[in-house]
Every structure is written in C-alpha cells, then in structure tokens.
Amino acid sequence: MRRLFIGIVAIMFAACELDIDVNGKDVVLSDVTIECIAETQMSNNTSENNDPFTKHTYLCKGYIGGFRGECEIRVLHNSHILCKHFVTVAKSKMPFEFTFAPEWAYLDEPYNNFTLEVVDADDKDLLCQTTIVVTKHPESTTTTPIDVPYMEYSLWNTQCHWELPEQNNSVIIVNSDEELARYITCEPETSYPTVDFTKYTMIIAYGYTTQGIYDTVIDSLQRISETEYALNINVVTRDTDASKQWTKALLVDKWDRLYNINLNVDVTKLIN
C-alpha cells in the first residue's frame, strides 16, 4: 500500500512528456498539470436525499507544439468529456492554459484520474493523450481581507456593447485580446478601448435584475485568502424601462495564476 501511495504521488508531480507522430503530425505535449484551484458547495438535486457536494474548479496548463494548425484539447473522466479547449499552434512550442468546473457529484473524490487528449480540429483524429492524477484543492488559509487596487474599464461613448453568456451574477476572467474579443460586439469600422494584457488582468462581472437599473457601483474588491477574492457590487434599480442587465469590468495588475472570485451582489430599489 505504501508503494502504491508513493507511485500515485509521483504521477501527480511528474511532468508529462509525449512525442507522438499520428497522421503525419508530430505532436509534442509537455509539462502538463491539472490543479484544483477552488471549491464551491453545491446542492445535489439528482440524489435521493439531496446531499450537498463540492464542485471543483480546475486549472489545466502546459505546452504544446510540433505541428502547425488548430487542435482541440479535451479533458475526460471515464470517457465523459469534461471540457474542450481550442488552440492554434505555429509549429514551435507554445503554452496553453484554461479552467473548467464540472458540476458532477461523483467527481467529489480525494483524487481523480483525468485523461488529456489532443484531437485534430478538422477530422477529429486523436493525436495524443495522457492520464493525470488530480487531488482535491487544499483548504485555503484565511487572511485579513486586503483591498485590491483596480481601474474600471468601460464601453461608454463607444459604438460597442457587451455580448455575455446568459448567466446571472457571474464572473469572467480575461487575460488576452482574443478572449476579450469574444465578449464585445461593435458597429462596423468601430472599436473598443484596448488593454495591455501584459500588464493587466480583466475581471468582468455581470448579472440581471427584474427592474430597470438606475446605477451600478463597485463597493470593493478584496483579497480574502491565498486563493480567493471578493468582489462586492451594489445594483440600484427603480421602476423604469431602463436596461435590466448590469456589467462591470475591472483591470487589476496582471495575475500570475487564476483565483476564485466570490461575487456578492446587493440589489436595492430606489424609492421615487
């Protein structure tokens, strides 16, 4: 049993070096890690007793190279696809990084075996794969909340608008121009303010209300532990035909890793 445990630990921390030639593509996948970076308590509506479970948010990163073109990186557990991530490779070795958070109770285990596959984006041929043992996220160390400086980013006075998923009270982390372009739509021959993502990370918080929005104010952004931030927002509504969607975008000093953002939204109604 001791030897088995040592073997599992060794797999957890060993870098995965693959060099496989499939369908004429010499795929190199290296230094691959999958780390649990956050945990969220969830109710289990599918169980008989509605037992709660912990949803884990994972960070997958590594390097890929050896061919030129677009491919699809998949993370699987027991043949079930947990997420898909598309990357475009220009022959030379390049980094990749993405997060995923499957809401499945059966993944709430001390450790899981995840399979990482690289698939041709055109004909879906399997180019390479490896298995990684992932452990639960260690409990974060609580610290005194620290105010985090930020700058607000706005599309005000532009002919652009936010194009965000239909989810309420959610947060999106953006670290590149390509990612930002997914969430903004502009009129022809117009553009939105640029961001230097070598210096900044963007936090986009958004949600919906049942009444028209009068104002949206960021109360504070605080770091509350080694792995977590708290973003506190106050949304003021009143009986008008104004938009019922609110959006706040913040720029903070560039992160060297991803953090869990606890979004706290206080909705108050303005009495005329």
C-alpha positions in Angstrom: 0.0 0.0 0.0 2.8 2.4 0.8 4.4 1.7 -2.6 1.1 2.4 -4.3 0.7 5.7 -2.5 4.2 6.8 -3.4 3.5 5.8 -7.0 0.4 8.0 -7.1 2.2 10.9 -5.7 5.0 10.5 -8.2 2.4 10.6 -11.0 0.9 13.7 -9.6 4.0 15.7 -9.8 5.7 14.3 -12.8 5.7 16.3 -16.0 4.1 14.5 -19.0 6.5 14.4 -22.0 4.8 13.0 -25.1 6.2 12.9 -28.6 3.9 11.0 -31.0 3.6 11.0 -34.7 0.0 10.4 -35.8 -1.4 11.1 -39.2 1.8 12.9 -40.2 1.6 15.3 -37.2 4.5 15.2 -34.8 2.6 16.3 -31.6 4.6 17.4 -28.6 2.8 17.8 -25.3 4.9 18.7 -22.2 4.8 19.9 -18.6 1.1 19.3 -18.3 -0.6 19.8 -14.9 -4.2 19.9 -13.7 -4.7 21.6 -10.4 -7.8 22.2 -8.3 -7.8 25.9 -7.6 -11.2 26.5 -6.0 -14.1 24.7 -4.4 -17.8 25.6 -4.2 -20.5 23.9 -2.2 -23.4 22.7 -4.3 -26.8 21.1 -3.7 -27.4 17.7 -5.4 -30.9 17.7 -6.9 -30.2 14.3 -8.6 -29.7 12.4 -5.3 -32.5 10.9 -3.3 -31.5 12.8 -0.1 -30.4 16.0 -1.9 -27.0 15.6 -0.3 -24.6 18.5 -0.9 -21.3 18.0 -2.7 -18.3 20.1 -3.6 -17.8 21.4 -7.1 -14.1 21.8 -8.0 -12.7 24.3 -10.4 -9.5 23.1 -12.2 -6.7 24.9 -13.9 -5.1 22.9 -16.8 -1.9 24.2 -18.3 1.2 23.0 -20.2 3.0 23.3 -23.5 2.1 22.0 -27.0 3.9 22.1 -30.3 5.4 20.0 -33.1 2.8 20.8 -35.8 1.1 23.8 -37.4 -2.7 24.4 -37.2 -5.7 24.2 -34.9 -6.3 21.4 -32.5 -8.7 20.6 -29.7 -7.6 19.8 -26.2 -10.1 17.7 -24.3 -10.2 16.7 -20.6 -12.1 13.4 -19.9 -13.0 11.3 -17.0 -14.1 7.7 -17.7 -14.8 8.6 -21.3 -17.0 11.6 -20.3 -15.8 14.8 -21.8 -15.4 17.4 -19.1 -14.3 20.3 -21.3 -12.9 21.3 -24.7 -10.3 23.9 -25.4 -9.2 25.0 -28.9 -5.6 26.2 -29.6 -3.8 27.3 -32.7 -0.2 26.0 -32.9 2.5 27.5 -35.1 5.0 24.6 -35.0 7.1 25.9 -32.2 6.4 25.0 -28.5 3.7 27.3 -27.0 1.9 27.4 -23.7 -1.8 26.8 -23.1 -3.9 27.4 -20.1 -7.7 27.0 -19.3 -10.1 26.3 -16.5 -13.1 24.0 -16.2 -15.6 23.3 -13.4 -17.7 20.2 -13.9 -20.8 20.2 -11.7 -20.9 16.4 -11.1 -21.1 15.0 -7.6 -19.3 11.8 -8.5 -16.1 13.8 -9.1 -16.1 14.9 -5.4 -13.3 12.4 -4.5 -9.9 12.7 -2.8 -8.3 12.3 -6.3 -9.5 11.6 -9.8 -7.8 10.2 -12.9 -8.3 12.7 -15.8 -7.3 11.9 -19.4 -6.0 14.7 -21.5 -6.5 14.3 -25.3 -5.3 16.3 -28.3 -7.7 15.9 -31.2 -7.3 17.3 -34.8 -9.8 20.1 -35.1 -10.8 19.2 -38.7 -11.2 15.4 -38.8 -11.3 14.7 -35.0 -8.4 12.2 -35.2 -6.7 11.5 -31.9 -3.2 12.9 -31.9 -2.0 12.0 -28.4 -3.3 11.5 -24.9 -2.1 11.1 -21.3 -3.6 10.5 -17.9 -3.1 12.8 -14.9 -4.0 12.2 -11.2 -5.6 15.3 -9.7 -6.1 15.8 -6.0 -8.6 17.9 -4.1 -7.8 21.6 -3.6 -6.1 22.1 -0.2 -8.0 24.3 2.3 -7.1 27.9 1.8 -5.5 29.9 4.6 -7.9 32.6 5.7 -6.2 36.1 6.0 -7.4 39.6 6.9 -9.2 41.0 3.8 -6.9 43.3 1.8 -8.3 46.0 -0.5 -7.1 45.4 -4.1 -6.5 48.4 -6.3 -8.2 48.4 -9.7 -9.3 50.5 -12.7 -12.7 50.4 -14.3 -12.9 49.5 -17.9 -15.9 50.9 -19.8 -17.5 50.8 -23.3 -19.2 54.1 -22.6 -19.2 56.5 -25.5 -18.3 53.8 -28.0 -20.5 52.0 -30.5 -19.7 48.7 -28.9 -21.6 46.6 -26.3 -21.0 43.6 -24.2 -22.0 40.2 -25.5 -22.0 37.9 -22.4 -23.4 34.5 -21.6 -27.0 34.3 -20.3 -26.0 33.7 -16.7 -26.9 35.7 -13.6 -24.3 37.1 -11.2 -21.3 35.6 -12.9 -17.6 36.5 -13.3 -15.4 36.1 -16.4 -11.6 36.4 -16.2 -9.9 37.7 -19.3 -6.1 37.6 -20.0 -5.8 38.3 -23.7 -7.1 40.3 -26.6 -8.5 37.2 -28.2 -10.5 36.4 -25.1 -11.8 40.0 -24.8 -13.0 40.0 -28.4 -15.4 37.1 -27.6 -17.4 39.3 -25.3 -17.7 42.6 -27.2 -19.6 43.4 -30.3 -19.1 46.7 -32.2 -20.7 48.5 -35.1 -18.7 48.3 -38.4 -15.5 50.3 -38.6 -15.6 51.0 -34.8 -13.5 49.6 -32.0 -13.4 49.3 -28.2 -10.6 50.6 -25.9 -7.5 48.4 -26.0 -6.0 46.8 -23.0 -2.3 45.9 -22.4 -2.7 42.3 -21.2 1.0 42.0 -20.5 0.3 44.3 -17.5 -3.3 43.7 -16.6 -5.9 41.0 -16.0 -9.6 41.9 -16.6 -12.5 40.9 -14.3 -15.9 41.1 -15.9 -18.9 40.8 -13.5 -22.4 40.9 -14.8 -26.0 39.9 -14.0 -29.7 40.7 -14.4 -32.4 42.3 -12.4 -36.2 42.2 -12.5 -36.5 46.0 -12.8 -34.7 48.8 -14.7 -31.2 49.6 -13.5 -30.6 53.1 -12.2 -26.9 52.7 -11.2 -24.2 50.0 -10.6 -21.5 50.7 -8.1 -18.4 48.6 -7.1 -18.2 48.7 -3.3 -14.9 46.9 -3.0 -12.5 44.3 -4.4 -10.7 42.4 -1.7 -8.3 39.5 -1.4 -9.7 37.3 1.3 -7.3 34.3 1.2 -4.4 32.9 -0.7 -6.7 31.6 -3.4 -9.8 33.9 -3.3 -11.0 37.4 -4.0 -14.3 39.0 -3.0 -16.0 41.5 -5.4 -18.8 43.4 -3.8 -21.2 45.3 -6.1 -24.3 47.3 -5.4 -27.0 47.5 -8.1 -29.7 50.2 -7.7 -33.0 49.7 -9.5 -36.2 51.6 -10.0 -39.5 51.3 -12.0 -38.2 52.4 -15.4 -37.8 50.9 -18.9 -34.0 51.0 -18.4 -31.8 48.0 -19.2 -32.2 45.1 -16.7 -28.6 43.9 -17.4 -25.6 45.3 -15.5 -21.9 44.8 -16.3 -18.8 46.0 -14.5 -15.3 45.4 -15.9 -12.2 45.9 -13.8 -8.5 45.9 -14.6 -6.0 44.7 -11.9 -2.3 44.1 -12.0 -1.5 41.0 -14.1 -2.2 37.8 -12.3 0.4 35.0 -12.3 -2.3 32.4 -11.7 -6.1 32.2 -11.6 -8.1 33.0 -8.5 -11.6 32.2 -7.3 -13.8 35.3 -7.3 -16.7 35.4 -4.8 -19.2 37.8 -6.3 -21.5 39.5 -3.8 -24.3 41.5 -5.4 -26.6 43.7 -3.3 -29.7 44.9 -5.2 -31.6 47.9 -3.7 -34.6 49.7 -5.1 -34.7 53.4 -5.4 -37.9 54.9 -4.0 -39.1 57.8 -6.1 
